[in-house]
């Protein structure tokens, strides 16, 4: 029996699957296949398709469209991709390539092998985005991170040493503070690259280790190379989501 609340999630999923002339049901079929094999993930997967998730990520993609940043030559990297539930259906038909990175190996496996297993534009990587610099970062046109509240500030993504710069920063563990990068990672990406980041003030949600209380506070977490082109806010029943889009 499908609960009434689940019908809302199903509606959101079908809207994401909507094509100009017809509704594709394959995504919905894939989701219910996951429920059969991994029922413990049902609530989490439905949450990834919640109205709040769809609204926030749709707003982000709309802003990218208005900036004319999504086209058949665009390569996108998504930090903290989760299952890719909303962003992949929204942008896959628009871009050349998507690389999804997340620490949750089961979420990556579900995204790769069940949700979007026929989407050959998408590469999936299990890992910490702060651990190493990857080849696809050199060619990425847009870095999307809708999970900034789950990780260290983006200005700490591959910073240059020495340790004295880092030693008092609460987001940097001691083992990492001893490392020194010769070139900051944001300085290594292509000069035409853009970013699209979101965070929020929802401090009571598990896993939210780095919330912000205002758009100005969020700006303070941007890499020094960042130039903001779009800033926006979105309210939901749990708090405020903050969005920053710009170029590096």
CORKA-V208759 format. One record per residue. N is the residue number from 1. SS is DSSP state (A for helix, B for strand, O for the rest). PHI is phi in radians with two decimals (NA if undefined). Layout:
{{N:SS:PHI} {N:SS:PHI}}
This chain:
{{1:O:NA} {2:O:-1.53} {3:O:-1.30} {4:A:-1.01} {5:A:-1.09} {6:A:-1.17} {7:A:-1.09} {8:A:-1.12} {9:A:-1.10} {10:A:-1.09} {11:A:-1.04} {12:A:-1.08} {13:A:-1.10} {14:A:-1.14} {15:A:-1.12} {16:A:-1.20} {17:O:-1.53} {18:B:-1.23} {19:O:-1.87} {20:O:-0.89} {21:O:-2.01} {22:O:-2.71} {23:B:-1.69} {24:O:-1.62} {25:O:-1.70} {26:A:-1.09} {27:A:-1.07} {28:A:-1.12} {29:A:-1.06} {30:A:-1.09} {31:A:-1.12} {32:A:-1.24} {33:A:-1.15} {34:A:-1.06} {35:A:-1.06} {36:A:-1.19} {37:A:-1.62} {38:O:-2.38} {39:A:-1.06} {40:A:-1.18} {41:A:-1.68} {42:A:-0.99} {43:A:-1.10} {44:A:-1.16} {45:A:-1.20} {46:A:-1.04} {47:A:-1.07} {48:A:-1.18} {49:O:-1.90} {50:O:-1.12} {51:A:-1.02} {52:A:-1.13} {53:A:-1.13} {54:A:-1.11} {55:A:-1.12} {56:A:-1.17} {57:A:-1.29} {58:A:-1.14} {59:A:-1.08} {60:A:-1.06} {61:A:-1.16} {62:A:-1.06} {63:A:-1.14} {64:A:-1.11} {65:A:-1.12} {66:A:-1.12} {67:O:-1.51} {68:O:1.01} {69:O:-1.73} {70:O:-1.90} {71:O:-2.65} {72:O:-1.19} {73:O:-1.81} {74:O:-1.39} {75:B:-1.92} {76:B:-2.05} {77:B:-2.01} {78:B:-1.96} {79:B:-1.45} {80:O:1.05} {81:O:-1.30} {82:O:1.08} {83:O:-1.61} {84:O:1.27} {85:O:-0.91} {86:O:-1.75} {87:A:-1.13} {88:A:-1.10} {89:A:-1.06} {90:A:-1.32} {91:A:-2.06} {92:O:-1.01} {93:O:-1.30} {94:O:-1.67} {95:O:-2.10} {96:O:-1.49} {97:B:-2.69} {98:B:-2.26} {99:B:-1.97} {100:B:-1.86} {101:B:-2.23} {102:B:-2.70} {103:O:-1.31} {104:O:-1.41} {105:A:-1.11} {106:A:-1.19} {107:A:-1.11} {108:A:-1.09} {109:A:-1.10} {110:A:-1.13} {111:A:-1.07} {112:A:-1.25} {113:A:-1.70} {114:A:-2.22} {115:A:-1.18} {116:O:-2.25} {117:O:-1.17} {118:O:-1.74} {119:O:-1.57} {120:O:-1.36} {121:O:-1.34} {122:B:-1.81} {123:B:-1.83} {124:B:-2.11} {125:B:-2.31} {126:B:-1.57} {127:O:2.95} {128:O:-1.58} {129:O:-1.12} {130:O:-1.54} {131:O:-1.35} {132:O:-2.65} {133:O:-1.53} {134:O:-1.93} {135:O:-1.01} {136:A:-1.17} {137:A:-1.18} {138:A:-1.17} {139:A:-1.89} {140:O:-1.10} {141:O:-1.63} {142:B:-2.41} {143:B:-1.82} {144:B:-1.86} {145:B:-2.41} {146:O:-1.70} {147:O:-2.19} {148:A:-1.04} {149:A:-1.21} {150:A:-1.67} {151:O:-2.56} {152:O:-1.07} {153:O:-0.98} {154:A:-1.15} {155:A:-1.22} {156:A:-1.61} {157:O:-1.27} {158:O:1.14} {159:O:-1.31} {160:B:-1.50} {161:O:-1.28} {162:O:-1.49} {163:A:-1.04} {164:A:-1.03} {165:A:-1.24} {166:O:-1.79} {167:O:-1.02} {168:O:-1.78} {169:O:-1.53} {170:O:-1.16} {171:O:-1.51} {172:O:-1.90} {173:O:-1.17} {174:A:-1.04} {175:A:-1.12} {176:A:-1.39} {177:A:-1.12} {178:O:-1.48} {179:O:-1.42} {180:O:-2.37} {181:B:-1.64} {182:O:-1.21} {183:O:-2.25} {184:O:-1.00} {185:A:-1.09} {186:A:-1.12} {187:A:-1.40} {188:A:-1.61} {189:O:-1.29} {190:O:-1.08} {191:O:-1.14} {192:O:-1.70} {193:O:-1.20} {194:B:-2.09} {195:B:-2.30} {196:B:-2.48} {197:B:-2.07} {198:B:-2.31} {199:B:-2.50} {200:B:-2.79} {201:O:-1.88} {202:O:-1.56} {203:O:-1.24} {204:O:-1.49} {205:O:-1.53} {206:O:-0.95} {207:O:1.59} {208:O:-1.50} {209:O:-1.71} {210:O:-2.53} {211:O:-1.29} {212:O:-2.19} {213:O:-1.87} {214:O:-2.86} {215:A:-1.15} {216:A:-1.18} {217:A:-1.13} {218:A:-1.13} {219:A:-1.02} {220:O:-1.17} {221:O:-1.72} {222:O:-1.38} {223:O:-1.11} {224:O:-1.09} {225:O:-1.37} {226:O:-1.32} {227:B:-2.07} {228:B:-1.34} {229:B:-1.86} {230:B:-2.40} {231:B:-2.29} {232:B:-2.65} {233:B:-2.34} {234:B:-2.46} {235:B:-1.60} {236:B:-2.39} {237:O:-1.17} {238:O:-1.75} {239:B:2.76} {240:B:-2.10} {241:B:-1.73} {242:B:-1.99} {243:B:-2.23} {244:B:-2.31} {245:B:-2.24} {246:B:-3.00} {247:B:-2.12} {248:O:-1.85}}
